Structure formats: C-alpha cells, structure tokens
C-alpha cells in the first residue's frame, strides 16, 4: 500500500513538472509576454514619476532655503553664477592594469567603460567558437558599453550631467585623476585600484565655485544588461540561469534581493539608511558599490546631521537593471568642497575574495534557503581543493565526508528497510488473505498489528532521507552557484564543470548506478510494483540530471556508488519465516482450507454485525 502511494506521488510530481515546463508555457506564452511587457512599461513609468515628484519637491525646498541664505551673502551677479564649461579635446581612454584585471576609463563622464579579467578561466565563447576574456561591463542593445561608477549631480540650477567631458590631470599604472568644470562646480574624480581583489576606490570631490550656497544631490550608478536566455521548455527549468540579472541592497546586515523579472512586475528596491552595499549581478559575476562611511562622516558638513544614503535598484529603459547610490541633497557653501567616496568590487563572485573585499559581501552569492549550510560546505570544498589542487577530487572528498557524517541516518534508514524486507513473506500472505477491495480496512489493521509485533515503524525508512534533504539542496545550490567551477575541466570531454555534460555520459552512468541501487534496496512491494520502481525512478532522475552541472552530477554519482557499496557490504536481511512467526501461510494451505478460512472470517464479521444490531435494539426498547 505504501509503495503504491509512493508511485502515485512520484507520477503526479512528474506530471506537475512536465505541465509547468511544457504545457503551461505553450498555453500562456503569448498572454505572459503581453503581461510582462505591460508590467515593464508600468514599472518604468512609476520609476520616472517617482523621480520627477522627488525632484519637484526638492526644487521647491531649495528655492525657499536659497532665498533665506541670499540675505547673508548679498546679491550675486548672474554671470558669476554660471561659469563656462572648458572645452575638452582629448577623449582618449585611460587604461589601468593589475595582475587581476584591466580597467579602461573614458574621459567622457569619467567612468569605467571596460573591465576585462586576466584569469585564463574567465573567458566567454562566441558562437563561432572563439574565446575572449570576460568583460564585467555589459553592453546595451546598441552595442555601446553601459558605464560603471557613472556620476551625476542633480540640482535645480547647475546640474552635473553624467556625460560631462573631463580632462586627465594625473595618471599612473593603478591611479588616475579626472577634472572638469560645469557651471558653478569644479569636479575632481579619482580612481585607484587597491589590490588583487578586483577592488576600485572612487573619490569624487565637488567644489562650489559660485558666491551662492548651492544644493546638489550626488549619485553614483552601475548598470547591467544581458540578453534574456532563449532557452525554454522542460530542460530550461533545470539549467542554471546564467542570464538572469539580479539586484540587491544590504542595510545594517539586512539583505533585500530581487531578480529583474520580479522587479519588472512588482517594482524595484528602494531603501534609505546606512547602506552596506548595492550590487547588480548575474550567476557568476557582480558589480558592487559600497559607500565609504568613514570618509563621508569625516568630510561632511557639521550641520547636516547623520548621513544617510538611498539605495535604489530597478529596471532601466533598455530592459536592464540600474543600481544607484543616492547621497541625498547637500548644501554647499561658496568655496566649500563635498566628497562622495565609494569603493567598488567588480569581478567574479568568488566567496573568499568577496569576504576579503568587505565583511559580509559574501552574502551577495545567492545560496538559497540553506545559505549558511551551503557556505559551510563551500569552505570545506575549498579546503579540500587547497590540499589536492583539483576540484573534481575535492568534490569526491566532500562527498565522502558528507556520507560519513550522514552514516548514522543512512544506517537508521537501511535498518528500517531491512526489517521491512524480513517480514515480506508475511506481508505477501496478508495481501493474499484479503484480496477483495472491501477487505482494505481489515488488511490495514492486520498490517499495523504485524508492524507492532515485529517493532517496525514503516516511516523510518523515509524519515532519515527527509532529514538529509537540506544538505542535498545546500550542496546543489553551492555547486551550481560556485564560480570556482566556471570553465574548470573535469575529465577528458568535460571542460567546464559548471555546465552540463555535453555527451550526457555522467547522467547516463548515474542512471545505471541508480538502477543497480534500486535493485539492491529492500522493498515490501509486490513484484510488479517493485519492477515499476526499479525502472521508473532511475529514468526520471536521469532525465532531470541531463542539463544540470557536471560537478553536481559527479557528486550524486559518487554518493550513489558509496550507497551501493554500503548496502552490499553491511546489510543482508534475514527473512522471517512463517514457522518462526507461528502462522500458516496461504500458500501452504489447500484450496478447501483457504475457502474455509475466508468463510469463517465473513461469518465472524456477520455475527458481529448481528450482535451489534441486537444490542442496539434492546437499548431502544429500554427507552
């Protein structure tokens, strides 16, 4: 009975997966696209409307404040208020280079236009089969790069545009300074590459050149656009989503994370406070902005109160994500300079490197529900890799360690299944004694009595496996999201452990090993049910694993082989005989005896019903 329910549950689960993977997209594909397009338009309009309302409110407040301030400084000449922008002729890009990456900056906007990683693993393959280094800076639909650490200053008068032309004032191999004048402002933008951890420090200084107190709202932003994955249908449900762009803000240790699809439907992220960091990323690479609070507090005006930064992430006008740090309105007196300091991490999502760059930055790697467990497993995996220098061997060592840790639960599960196997002849006999559908309740009662007699809990075979599920889920998320496996070769034909086996060898070997495991696993099901489970489960699991990363396939394959060895060597059930249980099996009875026993059971039940009715009748007469 239990096995029949399990088969029904597995089949229903498979049908649900197939429905959501194949049928539902075909039914709702067109409507879904129209809904998503409308949601994108509404989200963009809401974002623009919100910015306009905020700007209008600020302009009104600035007008009132500047009217009060003008009395203290006297009347200024309008021509002194608007300085001419100095023409910039040379817009030649500037290149900074370290052992980790090459950074190209443009005087147009004084922002980063390219970051190519020098690690030979971090390359992308074109459709023509050629490889090129990964560029952290993404390109829009037009093919133009979307600038990183773009700066602009919003103001009623004298706004600083994001595409202002700068002059290169100083430059070295890891440091550059841009300067420019814009109306009332002198702007100085400094970049310095800090170390090998993909970190860039950006300091923007804004000096008020006019004789009036001015208000400005500085913003730093990053943008990311990726062409939406074209894969669809059943298999796309199981492949890691490389092209899904996500945004996140972390304030005082509290993380809020959304992917671009959710933002297009429900709106972006908007938080105000002491921002730890802002990030826009894909599966393996990230762009992080971190305010430098120490420098802000040291250089900020004394009368501005406690500093706050607004962290915003939302869809832009080309279908990508824009993340910005809004440093808020700041009043700058004549001759005064304000500083907008930030640090950026622009590179691969290597957990250890992220933590070195800034404490807590490793949380930007999305390990899912069991993130703490996944991070612990990651530390163990990288420790093993440090010992052996090979990720495949490190995964095998991790698999063995997890198997040893879970050995008590596995032993508990096998012992329970072993006990079930020992009483299989008696269970088969009960099925033979109660073949009729109306005998279902009697059979279940007899089955429970049999379990109680032999001290067996039928659920104990599955319960330890359920306890292991968080570990398996954490392992899957850790392996699927680990950039350390990106383009890391496994064996001859697998040159990227983060991708599926190109020839499906590992999934097929895994399916064969699972078939062998099913064959060796004790079961109380009848021969037809056991045969169905023996074939159906390995086929379904193999089907699921075809598009999952080769590294994950390796883990499950090694785990399955170890389980088979454990079953074969340690668990050999001894069947409980009918003689030991002091029962006579139906198979040992003559046909006349079987009919007599069935008739006796029915007569006994009939007598119980009659006596029950008589007792009920007497009770009514007394009344």
LUMLUMBA-816218 format. One record per residue (C-alpha): residue in one letter; x, y negated, z negated. Coordinates in pm, whole numbers, plus 50000, padded with zeros to 5 digits. Each point is the difference from the previous one (the first is absolute). Example, Ala and Ser with C-alpha at 12.3 -4.5 7.8 and 13.67 -1.06 7.14 Angstrom:
# residues 2
a512305045049220;s501374965650066;
END
This chain:
# residues 623
x500005000050000;x502774975749901;x501925007050321;x496884994850210;x499494965849842;x503674991850060;x499695009450368;x496864978650036;x501764970749829;x503075002950226;x497875002250315;x497894969949895;x503164980249921;x501395008550342;x496754989450169;x500024966949812;x503604993350108;x499215008750362;x496884978249993;x501844969549869;x503005006350226;x498245007550329;x496224996350002;x499644968149800;x502504979550210;x498195011050316;x496614990349855;x500984967149839;x503074989750200;x498364971950195;x497974986449708;x503025001849773;x502124979950243;x497294973350033;x499644998649621;x503764997049950;x500274972350262;x497214980549831;x501595005549659;x503364987350132;x498344968750138;x498134993449675;x503115005649787;x502014976150216;x497254973549988;x499765003649623;x503774996149967;x500054968750217;x496964985349822;x501585005949660;x503224982450105;x498074970350144;x497934995649684;x503105001649784;x501824974650220;x497044975849990;x499805002149622;x503724993949969;x499914970250236;x497264983349795;x501935005749678;x503254987650156;x498344967850120;x498744992249649;x503355008049842;x502084980250253;x497764969549954;x500815000749627;x503725005550062;x500394972150257;x499504974049727;x503245010649837;x502144998950315;x498614969950187;x498774998450358;x502145018550254;x500424992550365;x498335026450217;x503055002650228;x502155009849701;x497565027949923;x500335017950334;x503595007050094;x500795011550349;x500875036650051;x503595003550115;x500225018250332;x501615034349988;x501745012050308;x501705032649904;x497525028149921;x502565028050029;x499135028649758;x502225005749698;x501185035149909;x500895012649652;x501345035249959;x500785024349717;x500615037449979;x496245005749964;x498394978350268;x500294971950254;x497854969249938;x499224975650281;x498564965949907;x498614973450229;x500424962349951;x496404998050122;x498255001549664;x503195010449822;x498565034949965;x501085036250057;x499265013350350;x501725034249989;x501335024749742;x501565031550147;x501075027949765;x503495014350052;x499415034249844;x500075024650290;x496905017949868;x497854969050027;x499325000450370;x496845001750208;x499545019950317;x498384984250303;x497665018050241;x502955003650238;x501905019449732;x502494972249919;x500714990649640;x500534965449856;x500514987249644;x496924992649791;x499174963049993;x498174989749682;x498604969550180;x496945010650197;x498834984950326;x496564987150083;x497865009850295;x501914975250217;x503305016749914;x501324970249804;x501465006549652;x497874990649700;x502314979449775;x500825010749645;x500464975449714;x498264973750211;x499624967449808;x497414972950029;x498864971449781;x496314991449997;x499144963749929;x497484973150090;x502754978850154;x503485011250088;x499305037550026;x503035021650083;x499215022750298;x501175036350005;x501724995250339;x502084969849901;x503384998850175;x502995002149762;x503704993350035;x502625024949880;x501964981449729;x502245028349872;x500525036450088;x502095030049890;x499675037650053;x497365003249725;x498764964349945;x498334972950207;x498514965749926;x497404982850221;x499014963449965;x497264978950157;x498014968049953;x496244999050035;x498264966749945;x500354993349627;x502055030949920;x503585012650013;x499945038250011;x502905023049929;x499635037750045;x502775023049873;x500275037550061;x502445023549834;x500285037750038;x500615012649648;x501305035650026;x499515033650171;x496435003949866;x498284981950292;x499504968849789;x499884964150129;x499754969449781;x498174969950140;x500194965649836;x497964971850155;x500604964749868;x497594971750084;x500974963949929;x497574971050013;x501614972850215;x497144975149973;x499314974049733;x496695016349914;x499215029849784;x498975027750235;x498105032549952;x501005031450187;x499015036449981;x502935022850101;x499325034750146;x502295028950093;x498585027750216;x500705033350168;x498015016550277;x499745034950136;x498235013650303;x499965036150118;x498075014250287;x497265021649854;x500705037150020;x498395015450307;x499735034649847;x496455010349918;x497955030749932;x500615029149770;x503825001149987;x500384962749930;x498405005949658;x503045020049886;x502834979950158;x501724973249791;x498674966350118;x503164982250118;x498254970150157;x497684990049715;x501114966149867;x499394993749630;x500234969449778;x500424997249626;x500404974849720;x501375007349656;x499344976249709;x501365007249651;x500405036850087;x496455003650141;x500005011550363;x497264993950258;x500455018450331;x497865001250315;x500585011750355;x499154978550299;x496795018850082;x498614994449652;x500934963150013;x498284995650335;x496805014149851;x500034986949643;x502434970750000;x503634996049903;x501884995449673;x500024966349822;x501534997549652;x501364971349796;x502495002349715;x503505011649925;x500615020050317;x502575028149981;x500075006250372;x498055000250323;x500535027350261;x498855008650351;x501115034150123;x499385031850197;x500745035849896;x503814997249993;x501034963250021;x499044969449798;x500264962149977;x499914987149643;x499954964249869;x500834992749634;x499824965449840;x503114991349799;x498284987649686;x503184990449815;x501064975750273;x496464986550040;x499644992449630;x503494985049980;x499464976350294;x496264992249967;x498634966949870;x499444998949624;x496424986950033;x498725026950235;x499165025049725;x500485037550027;x500865010550355;x497665023150190;x500235014950346;x497125012050217;x500575033450173;x497955004850315;x499905028550248;x497435002050279;x499405006450372;x501424974750245;x498714989250340;x501815027350199;x498875030549805;x502995001349764;x500524991049634;x501324967449858;x501314998149647;x500764966249845;x501244985849672;x498234967149934;x502024979749749;x497134975849942;x499694962450022;x503064981849874;x500304962349958;x503424987850105;x501164965249894;x502184978550227;x503525014350021;x498985031349810;x500735035250131;x497965031449935;x501325035250046;x498105029950145;x502155030349908;x499235035750108;x501715033150050;x499065024850271;x500515037250042;x499885008550370;x500745036450073;x499115036749951;x497845011349707;x502805018749825;x498725003649645;x503354996649824;x501064970650217;x496704982349931;x500445004449626;x503544986250023;x498724970050197;x497464991749728;x498545018849705;x496545013150083;x500454995950375;x499985037850041;x496254998849934;x499584986150351;x500485035950122;x496485014550002;x500125034349834;x496255001449939;x498055011049692;x502865019249844;x502614973250062;x501915004749673;x500315037350061;x501034994350363;x502704975149893;x501375025249749;x500145026850271;x501744975050227;x502704994149737;x500525037649970;x500165004050379;x502584972350043;x502075014749713;x500125033550179;x500904982350324;x502884982949819;x501285034249898;x499715018450333;x499944971750256;x497195015950205;x496314991049979;x498785034550112;x502005017149724;x498814973549754;x496355007950089;x500665037449954;x501604993349659;x497064978149901;x497585027650105;x501835025549785;x500014976349703;x496264992950031;x499375037450030;x501905006449677;x498154972249817;x496655013750116;x500985036249932;x497865003049682;x496894987650186;x500745022950295;x500515029349762;x496684992149831;x498244999050337;x501535032650124;x499265018149676;x496344990150026;x499805011550363;x501855031749903;x497405008049735;x497254994050255;x501725024350236;x500215027149734;x496215001349959;x499264998450372;x498615036050010;x497554990949725;x498954968050181;x499495020050320;x497865024249800;x497814971549871;x499514987950357;x498915035550091;x497655002749700;x498204967350084;x499864997850379;x496584983350020;x499654961750008;x497515001249711;x502715016849788;x502264969150019;x499364988549642;x500535034749859;x503245003750192;x501304966749872;x499125009349641;x501765033450039;x503014982250156;x500274975949706;x499765029149757;x502805017550192;x502214969049982;x499314996949627;x500825036649935;x503374997250172;x500684964349867;x500174983750342;x499154964150087;x499324999050377;x500784962650016;x503505003649862;x501335010650340;x499074966050149;x500464977049700;x503845000549996;x499994992350374;x497794969549935;x502484987949737;x502735001250266;x498054978350246;x501314966249867;x503575012350050;x499285011350356;x498264967150083;x502864979949848;x502545020550198;x498074994450322;x499824962349945;x503654998149898;x501275019750302;x497644983150246;x500964964849879;x503745005049952;x501994979750252;x503015020949896;x498585027650224;x499554975650293;x501895014550298;x501855024249771;x500725032850183;x498865033049847;x501175028150225;x500775005050368;x496804987650164;x498744976749724;x501864966850009;x497524980549783;x498655014949676;x497444972049970;x498295011450321;x498165032050093;x501915030250128;x500034993650379;x499615037150081;x497795009249698;x502435027149890;x499874991549628;x496174998549984;x499705033550180;x502585016749772;x498154984849706;x496725014550128;x501575034750032;x501434998149647;x496614989249864;x498395029850175;x502485022849822;x499284982549670;x496255005050046;x500615036750071;x501955004149677;x497664979149782;x497695020849776;x496344996150088;x496685014049883;x498204992550325;x498695027750222;x502095010050301;x498074977850244;x500314968849782;x503665007049925;x500735003950369;x498284967050079;x502024981749733;x503225016450115;x499644985550350;x497964968449949;x502084983049730;x503415002650177;x498484988950333;x498304969849843;x503084990049802;x502265003650304;x497614978050195;x500214973049731;x503825001349986;x500664996250374;x500324962149987;x501384995249650;x503694990949944;x502535027950044;x501404992449653;x496635007849843;x499685031750209;x503405010749870;x498924995049638;x496775020150038;x501775027750196;x502685004549731;x497334999049729;x497975027050181;x503055022750043;x500844996549629;x496385008349909;x500105031550215;x503235011049831;x498464993449658;x496905020450084;x501965029050146;x502555003049721;x498024991849684;x496345008750050;x498895035550073;x496475005449868;x498925033149845;x496495009050102;x497515007449722;x498405033850070;x496395009249939;x501145026949756;x501904974649789;x496934977549995;x497725029649923;x497674993150291;x498875021450287;x500524983750340;x497205000850254;x502425015350248;x500355030549771;x496245005949971;x497785022050209;x497324982450210;x497275012849768;x501814985949696;x500354965750164;x496274998750084;x499145011849651;x502144973149838;x498524972750217;x496475012949921;x500855001049629;x501224963650013;x496794989250175;x497765019449758;x501854984649708;x499464965250141;x496345007950065;x499495011849640;x501604967549873;x497584979450205;x496965020149886;x500984998049633;x500564962850038;x496514995050143;x498475020849717;x501764979249735;x498784968650172;x496415013450009;x499985008149627;x501254965449925;x497124984450194;x497385022249823;x501274989449659;x499454964250099;
END
